[in-house]
Amino acid sequence: MTTNGSVAVRLPRSIEQLAAHEVMTSTFISVSPEDSPFTAYDVITKHHVHHLPVIASDGRCVAILDAVVAIARASEKLLHGHGKLLELQDVERPLCVLARTPLKRVAALMTTAGLDACCVVDGHGRMLGLVTARDVVAAVAGVRPRQFEMR
């Protein structure tokens, strides 16, 4: 669990030429659908992440959680006694794009869906990284965002 701790650096190409894989965060922490909601909330708070992918055993992202959703799931567990973080029928599939998808297309899809993060996947649907609204804003500014070290 390490990330590049460097400061913002200039991107070598214009936003018109960028693809998802060039701006995605490729080092991420994740949880399993089998984990408890308390584990998800703990990971979010301990590692100061804003988007927590839920990755199935086959490498596919089945959801992207934030602190609000993790708290809601933990509350449900307290009220109803459900042990798993997710029941797959309870969640909407996350937005996924291929690595070579143009960044402008990614931004348009995220905007249309009202999402601030999407999964970047390989041809088999396995997660390679995340593109967040922060990544898109940094690309528009012509820089790569500083990655914070996971603790």
Secondary structure, DSSP 4 states (H G I P E B T S, - for coil): --------EE-SS-GGG-BHHHHSB-----B-TTS-HHHHHHHHHHHT-S-EEEE-TTSBEEEEE-HHHHHHHHHHHHHH---SS--GGGSPPPPEEETTSBHHHHHHHHHHHT-SEEEEE-TTSBEEEEEEHHHHHHHHHTEEPPPPPP-
